[in-house]
Amino acid sequence: MKKILYFLLVFSFGLSSCEKDDICDANTPTTPRLIISFYDITTPSVKKSVTLLKVMGKGQDEGIIFNESGTETTKYLTSGDSIAIPLKTNEDATTFSFILNSDESNPGLANTDEITFNYSRQNVYVSRACGFKTIYRLDTQTPFVRTDSGNDGIWMQDVRVFNPNIEFENETHVKVFF
């Protein structure tokens, strides 16, 4: 009888020392991506959809995945008026190639522009379950450097910083006019 009581006592103490599992809720904001919206250069207040846009990070073999259910080629393409791209959490600059009409049957119609985004980073504690997230602030002096990476001309005619603080993904940070 004493053994059973002893076992129950040890078992109940063991249960009382358990703590609840920490699980990061999927709705908890984590490191935000840079939101870029595209606008018509002739009517700057009207959003304009890009055609078969592929975005590749410098030194990367594959593009950013915009459509996870797409084929090996189409998962990297988007044709919307806004995109969300990740910035590096361990460096103060990230370079992307923006390839317009990247999946055209005529490769001469593809047009590539390159932008390097310059920013500062700050790690912010979210919770014990979620850990830290990184928030960004685009550099006030030189938030980006845009170059044409070919003989096809610059398709991004104007790039403007709309909101330099990249803390949330529900707002436009950069506007591109083409």
N, C-alpha and C positions, 0 to 999 in steps of 0.2 A: 504494500500500500504506500509506503514511504517513497519507493522508487517511482510510482505513478505520479504522486504529488510533486516530487522533485522534477520529474520530466515535464509535467504541465506548467510548473513555475518557470523553468528554463525556457520552454516553448513560448509562453506568454511574454516574457521579457524580450525574447528574440523578435517577436512580432511588433512589439512596441517600439523597437529601435529602427524599424523600416521607415523610410521616408518616401514620399510620393515621387513618382518619376517626373523628371523635368523634360517636357517635350515642347519644342519651339512651335508655336501655332503658325500655320501656313499664312495667316493673315498679318503676321507681325512684319512690319517693314524692315527689310534688310538692306544691304548695300545697293543704292539706286543706280540705275543705268542712265546714260545721257539720252535725253529725248530730243530728237531732231525732227522738225516739221518742215515740209516743203511747200513753197508758195509760188504762184505765177508771177514772173518778173514784170509783166505788163499790167497786172492788177494785183498789187502787193497784199491786199486784204483777203484774197481768195486762195484757199489751199489748192494744191495741184498734186496729183498722184505721179509718182515716178514709175517708170516702166522697166520691169525686170532688173531691179537694182540688186547688186551683190556687194556686200561690204566685207572686206578682208583686212585683218590686222596685219601690220607690218611683220614680216618674218613668219607668217602663218601659211600653211599649205591649203587650208580650207577656210571658207567664209563663216560669217556668223549665221547660225541657224535661225531662220525666221519662221519656218514651217516644218515642225518635227515629223508630221505625217507625210511629207512630200517624198519624192523619189531622191535618188542620190544627187541629182542635179537641182531639182526644184526646191529642195529644202533650204537652200541658201539664197533663194530669190524672194523679193517682195515687190509689190506694185501698189503700195498704199501711199498715203500722204504724210505719214509719220513713222519713225522707227525708233527703237530703243537699243542702244549699243553699250556694252560694258567698258568701263575704263579700268586701267591697271590699278590694283590696290597697293603695289609695291614700288611704283615709280611715279614721277610727277609729270609725265607726258605719255600720250598714247597716239600712235599714228595708224590711220585707216586709209585704205583705198576704196573709193566709191565708184563702182563700175556700172554705169547706166547702159541699158540694153545689153546686158552681159550674155544673155542666152539667145541672141539673134542668130539666125542662120548665116547672115552676112557679118563676119567679124569686123568689117570696116565701120559698122554702125555703133559698135561698142565705144564708150567714151569713159576714160578713167581720170578722176581727180583725186588728189591725195591731201588729207588734212591731218595735221598734228595738233592735238588739243593739249594745252599747257594748263596745269592746275596745281593746287595744294590739296593735301589730304588731311583728314582728321578722323581718328578712330573713336567711335562713340559706343559706350557700353549699352547694350539693349536689355539683356536679362541673363540670368544664369544658364537658362536652357538655350538661348540663341547666341550668346556670346557678344561679340563686337560687330559693328558694321562700320564701313568707311563712308564718310560724306566728303564731297569735293567742292571746291570753289575755283572756278575758272580764273586764270591770271588776269588782273586788271589791265596790265600793260600790253601783253601779247597773249590773248586767250587761245588763239589758234594761228597756224601757218598753213596756207593753202598753196598747193603747187599742182601743175598739170604734169602728168607723168607720161605724156605721149605727144604726138603731132596732131591729135584730134581736136585740140582746143579745149578751153575750160567750159564745162557744162554748168557748173555752179557759178552763176554770174555774180551773186552777192551772198555773203554769209554774215549773219549778225547774231550777236549774243543777246538773247532775250532775258534770260535769268541766269546769272553766274553761279548761284548757289544750287548745287545738285544734291538735294536732300530727299526729294520725293520723285516718284515716277508719274505723278498725275498732272504735270505741267511741262510746257515746252521750255527747253533750255537754249536751244539754238534754232534759228530760222535760216533756211536755205532758199534762195530765190533763183529760179531757172526758167 
